[in-house]
Amino acid sequence: MIIVMASRNPEDVSYVVSRIEELGYKAHVIEGVERTVIAAIGDERGKQRLVALEALPHVEKVVPILKPFKLASREVREADSVIQVGKFKIGPGLFCVMAGPCAVESREQVMQIAEWIKKCGAHILRGGAYKPRTSPYSFQGMELEGLKLLKEASEKYDLPIVTEAMTVEQVPFVSDYADIIQIGARNMQNYGLLRAVGKLNKPILLKRGMMSTINEWLMSAEYIISEGNTNIILCERGIRTFETETRNTLDIQAVPVVKKYSHLPIIVDPSHASGQWDLVIPMSKAAVAAGADGIIVEVHPNPAEALSDGAQSLNLNNFKKLMEEIRPIVEVIGRKM
């Protein structure tokens, strides 16, 4: 339920919050430009007790939330959320580019990539230190040493880091190094992991599961928000269909659908969606045109020798070409890079 306040006085808001909590619900206060609302989250069976709060003098009305994802929905928050990452913001009016290697392989590699993407205008350095691979015999990442190399590159080139945490146990020390913690497609419904990152005050990049509906994806975001962390960036990275010509199928219509139902920013991963480097630039253009808030792409100095996902990685010159070709589209739709 949403309790729409008639008063913005902090004491009045605090009183209504206490009444909500007395009824056994969690209260989430959302301060809008023109009004304050309180989302009451809990057992649906007792919602009639919340309706009675309309009798309070500082409450304008009590409105049911129709979507199963409550706190992630536009019913609770009409305005688009803006996520602060270092000096950069992800949200309306801006277009964010995250780029870097699928996996950190060496200091030389990550430094070369960081220097290049910074020169080309990227905003955030991506890189895998812990790699969830389909085969247990594939390269699994440099782990803690990889995190240290990412941090060194981040500090040298003034680029925030996004990297993945695969388990609850990894969350504390990944959080020490990363500016954004990625929850990968395979972990989208790892509810223990979602609750763990929900307790952090740090941006979370939540990738869509390869066989998950938009509703299931937003419910996973709800798990994070319900623990108190509202700093969530959604990432469409392709879903499994009957098509075999590409690694996955980029669900480009997910971008406007998510924008319709949720206030959370959404970016697109054309690298994992296509699995082919020559499709990354056209799919990035499609993401811009569809209204995405950014892209995350894989870049490697020599994709043929990459230890992970070389086939979908752009080389340095192709990344420069990507940035040159998407910039006019970003500008024509009224955004800034």
MOKA-V705709 format. One line per field, one symbol per residue. ss: DSSP state (@ for helix, = for strand, . for the rest). phi: phi as a letter, one per 30 degrees, with the letter a starting at -180 (. if undefined). psi: psi as a letter, one per 40 degrees, with the letter a starting at -180 (. if undefined). Layout:
ss->???
phi->???
psi->???
This chain:
ss->.====....@@@@@@@@@@@@@...======....======..@@@@@@@@@@@@...=====.........=.........===..===...=.=====......@@@@@@@@@@@@@@...===.................@@@@@@@@@@@@@@..=====...@@@@@@@@@@..====.@@@...@@@@@@@@....=====......@@@@@@@@@@@@@.....=====..=.........=...@@@@@@@@@=..====.@@@@@..@@@@@@@@@@@@@@...======...@@@....@@@.=.@@@@@@@@@@@@@@@@@...=.
phi->.ccdddbcdeddddddeddddddjcdcbdcccdcacbbdccldddcddddeddddddccdacbdcdddddddddddbddddccdbidcccleibbcccaldebdcadedddddeddddddjdcbccaccccdcdcdcdecjdhedddddddddeddchbdcbbcccbdddedddddcdcbcdcdedcecddddddddddccaebccddddbcddddddddddeddddjccdccdbdbjbdbddcdbdbcdddddddddddcbdddbcbcddddcibddcdddddddddddjddlbbbcbbdbedcddahddccddddddededdddeddeddcicbc
psi->ihhhheiehdddddddddddddeeihhhhhhideihihhhhahddfdddddeedeidehdihhihdidhceeieddhdihihhhhbeiihaheihhhhiaidhhdidddddddddddddeeidhhihhdhhhidheeiheiebdddddddddddddefhihhiihdiddedddddddidhhhhideedfgdddddddeeigiihhhihiefiidddddddddddddeeheghhihhfiihaehedidahhgdedddddddeieiihiigeddddehdeeddddddddddeeieaihihhidgddeiehfddehiidddddddddddddddddefii.
